[in-house]
Every structure is written in C-alpha cells, then in structure tokens.
C-alpha cells in the first residue's frame, strides 16, 4: 500500500518518459504536438512542456496513447518505468513490481501461471497465438523460398545444388504445416467473432485459399 498521489505520479512518469524519448529521437515539443494533432489528438506545444516539467497534474489517456504512437513506443513503456525503480505506485493503493504492473496493463499471464479464464484474457491469448503463428509461417515460408532461390544459382546435380534443394524441400514441408496451422487459427478466430489482422503479402494466399 502507499499514500502517494499516484494519479499525479502517473502524469509525472509519462512526462519524464516522453521528454527522454522525444530527446532521443530528436523531436521538438512543437513537432511532437503536431504529430499528436495529426493523429486527431490536439496537444499544444506548451502543454507538452508542462507535462514534461511536471507542471500539469493530469493527463488524458488519449494524450498518452498519441505520445506513444508519435514516438513509436508501446504505451506501457510510458506508464511503467521498466528501467527505473523496482516498484511503481500504479494506483493510490496499489504498489507493484514494475513487471507485474506492466503485465496488468498488457494482459500478460501472471508469473505464477494462474492464467485468468475470463473472455478478455481468452481473446488476448487467441490474438497472441495468431501473432506467433504468423511469425512462424513467415520464417519457414521465406526460408523455403530463399533456399530454393539459392539452389537454382548452382549447377543442377552439383553437391551444393542438392544440399540446398533438400533444405528447400524440408522448409517447404515445414512451411506448409505452419501455413495450415495459421489457416486454422484464423478460421477459429472468425468462428469466435474475432477479426484476424491482414496477413503480410507473402502469406496472403492463406486467406485466398479459403
């Protein structure tokens, strides 16, 4: 428990993170303000200065989200100082280790493995599974194409050609399995009323096959 004013602490944490990141990427306060405005969240340059210098007591969630998008960082990295103190006052009466605070925001499963079974956590788990399946299918598919492309650059029948051809065939087999799993995951998501993200161009055939 803590009696510190965590709402003001929230604004201070975001302000400090925004200032550090803005300096790192070389954006001026007016440039960051313009980027936020372009995202549909009007923020005055002097407002950013007040937030960064801890002269503003509150911060709208959409402002924090606009800062994160404009700076190209996850929103959680503005809210929880993962590289700062070991614990953070997330709420007036809720003090947590920084990673537990981050997990609470991102919906990660607890470290003790006691995963929640409510609809929100279930949906998050499905989207995470889909993201893993997309990355896996991308890797195997690209490896198969790369090995096959390399093989044809060598004389047919040569040792190197045969080696690369064998590797390409193996990756093609793995890729076919990975793509089928991804196809099934996307079908399952749609059955659940979810909307899987558009696929990278190299995997677009998975949806066109359905």
WOVENNOR-V359657 format. One record per pair of residues at least 4 apart in sequence whose C-alpha atoms are under 6 Angstrom apart, sorted by the first residue. I is the first residue (numbers start at 1). J is the second residue. If there is no record, write none. Layout:
i->{I I}
j->{J J}
//
This chain:
i->{1 1 1 2 6 6 6 6 8 11 11 11 12 14 14 14 15 15 16 17 18 19 22 22 27 29 30 33 33 33 35 36 36 37 37 50 50 51 62 65 66 67 68 68 68 68 76 82 86 86 87 87 87 88 88 88 89 89 90 90 96 103 103 109 133 137 137 137 137 138 140 140 141 142 144 144 144 145 147 147 148 151 151 151 154 156 161 164 168 171 175 189 190 199 199 205}
j->{93 94 95 93 10 89 91 92 57 15 58 59 54 18 78 79 51 52 52 78 22 52 26 27 31 45 45 43 44 45 70 41 66 41 42 55 56 56 66 75 70 71 72 73 74 75 80 98 97 98 96 97 98 95 96 98 94 95 94 95 101 107 108 115 182 141 175 178 179 142 171 175 175 146 168 171 172 149 164 168 168 161 164 165 161 161 165 168 172 175 179 194 194 203 204 209}
//
